[in-house]
Amino acid sequence: MATPASESARELLKRVPLFAELSEEELERVSQVAIPRRFPRDTRVFHEGDAGDACYIVREGGCRVTREHRDGRAITLANLGPGAIFGELAMLDGGVRSASVEAVEDTELLALPATDMRALIREHSQMAEKLVVALTRRLRDANERISRQSFQTVPSRVAGVLRQLLADDEVRPEDEGGVTIRLRQSDLAQLAGTSRESVSRFLATLERAGVVRVGRGRVTVHEPERLRSYIF
């Protein structure tokens, strides 16, 4: 019989595209091996180069994914909100972490131990097939984004990143009718593959047009649909 905790974990798993095709029975099996984890703000979940012993799903809070250059510079690869999954390749190859992840606020995660997940995959071939298809779909989407960004201008890339962030759960509604993305301009620049100065100039253009309002560590988007006109 399912416990309230496993039911809560199962509901969270349903929100994750990687597990979207799993049956209720399969979701229950995964939820039974899930372990709740809490991380205070500004603490590392894991470091680049660590052993890949689990994948994680964000239940509450948010995380930042970064990679470090040998000269010490850090590049933000993604900002993750509730429902996001990371470290999922550990379920398959057991390799080392390709990036670091830190909590940007007090965060609750659901950990799926790699050994337990591999055991489930070995024992249930249909589950393995569904996960492989989902991972392949994610890879295709990533390749499409990389290809698209290679031909986009800076404003187009920044507007595209803003639209993507608006689709995530890490945004907050504002009283003025806009939606706030809590992100530093330097992080936005890294996500768009450009400089902070270029992002600042483009955000100023959007602010003059009434599309956004820029604040310290945040961008409030008042007219999300107008971002489309900057993407080409």
ChimeraX attribute file (.defattr): number of C-alpha atoms within 10 A of each C-alpha:
attribute: neighborCount
match mode: 1-to-1
recipient: residues
	/A:1	4
	/A:2	11
	/A:3	9
	/A:4	9
	/A:5	12
	/A:6	20
	/A:7	15
	/A:8	13
	/A:9	23
	/A:10	22
	/A:11	14
	/A:12	20
	/A:13	25
	/A:14	17
	/A:15	15
	/A:16	16
	/A:17	17
	/A:18	21
	/A:19	19
	/A:20	14
	/A:21	16
	/A:22	19
	/A:23	12
	/A:24	12
	/A:25	10
	/A:26	16
	/A:27	22
	/A:28	19
	/A:29	15
	/A:30	20
	/A:31	23
	/A:32	17
	/A:33	18
	/A:34	25
	/A:35	14
	/A:36	14
	/A:37	15
	/A:38	16
	/A:39	18
	/A:40	15
	/A:41	15
	/A:42	15
	/A:43	15
	/A:44	15
	/A:45	18
	/A:46	16
	/A:47	18
	/A:48	16
	/A:49	12
	/A:50	13
	/A:51	14
	/A:52	23
	/A:53	20
	/A:54	21
	/A:55	20
	/A:56	22
	/A:57	27
	/A:58	22
	/A:59	22
	/A:60	18
	/A:61	21
	/A:62	23
	/A:63	30
	/A:64	20
	/A:65	22
	/A:66	22
	/A:67	17
	/A:68	13
	/A:69	9
	/A:70	7
	/A:71	6
	/A:72	8
	/A:73	9
	/A:74	14
	/A:75	18
	/A:76	21
	/A:77	19
	/A:78	16
	/A:79	23
	/A:80	23
	/A:81	21
	/A:82	21
	/A:83	22
	/A:84	23
	/A:85	21
	/A:86	16
	/A:87	22
	/A:88	19
	/A:89	18
	/A:90	22
	/A:91	21
	/A:92	14
	/A:93	11
	/A:94	16
	/A:95	14
	/A:96	16
	/A:97	18
	/A:98	16
	/A:99	18
	/A:100	21
	/A:101	25
	/A:102	21
	/A:103	23
	/A:104	18
	/A:105	16
	/A:106	15
	/A:107	22
	/A:108	21
	/A:109	26
	/A:110	24
	/A:111	22
	/A:112	24
	/A:113	18
	/A:114	22
	/A:115	16
	/A:116	17
	/A:117	21
	/A:118	17
	/A:119	11
	/A:120	17
	/A:121	17
	/A:122	12
	/A:123	11
	/A:124	12
	/A:125	11
	/A:126	12
	/A:127	18
	/A:128	17
	/A:129	12
	/A:130	16
	/A:131	19
	/A:132	13
	/A:133	13
	/A:134	17
	/A:135	17
	/A:136	13
	/A:137	14
	/A:138	14
	/A:139	12
	/A:140	12
	/A:141	12
	/A:142	12
	/A:143	12
	/A:144	12
	/A:145	12
	/A:146	11
	/A:147	11
	/A:148	12
	/A:149	17
	/A:150	11
	/A:151	11
	/A:152	14
	/A:153	14
	/A:154	20
	/A:155	22
	/A:156	20
	/A:157	24
	/A:158	27
	/A:159	25
	/A:160	21
	/A:161	16
	/A:162	19
	/A:163	17
	/A:164	10
	/A:165	21
	/A:166	17
	/A:167	10
	/A:168	15
	/A:169	16
	/A:170	21
	/A:171	18
	/A:172	12
	/A:173	12
	/A:174	12
	/A:175	6
	/A:176	8
	/A:177	11
	/A:178	18
	/A:179	20
	/A:180	22
	/A:181	21
	/A:182	17
	/A:183	17
	/A:184	14
	/A:185	22
	/A:186	18
	/A:187	21
	/A:188	24
	/A:189	22
	/A:190	19
	/A:191	18
	/A:192	23
	/A:193	18
	/A:194	17
	/A:195	15
	/A:196	17
	/A:197	12
	/A:198	15
	/A:199	24
	/A:200	16
	/A:201	12
	/A:202	17
	/A:203	21
	/A:204	16
	/A:205	14
	/A:206	20
	/A:207	17
	/A:208	11
	/A:209	12
	/A:210	13
	/A:211	19
	/A:212	23
	/A:213	19
	/A:214	17
	/A:215	13
	/A:216	9
	/A:217	12
	/A:218	15
	/A:219	23
	/A:220	23
	/A:221	26
	/A:222	18
	/A:223	14
	/A:224	16
	/A:225	10
	/A:226	16
	/A:227	19
	/A:228	12
	/A:229	9
	/A:230	15
	/A:231	16
	/A:232	13
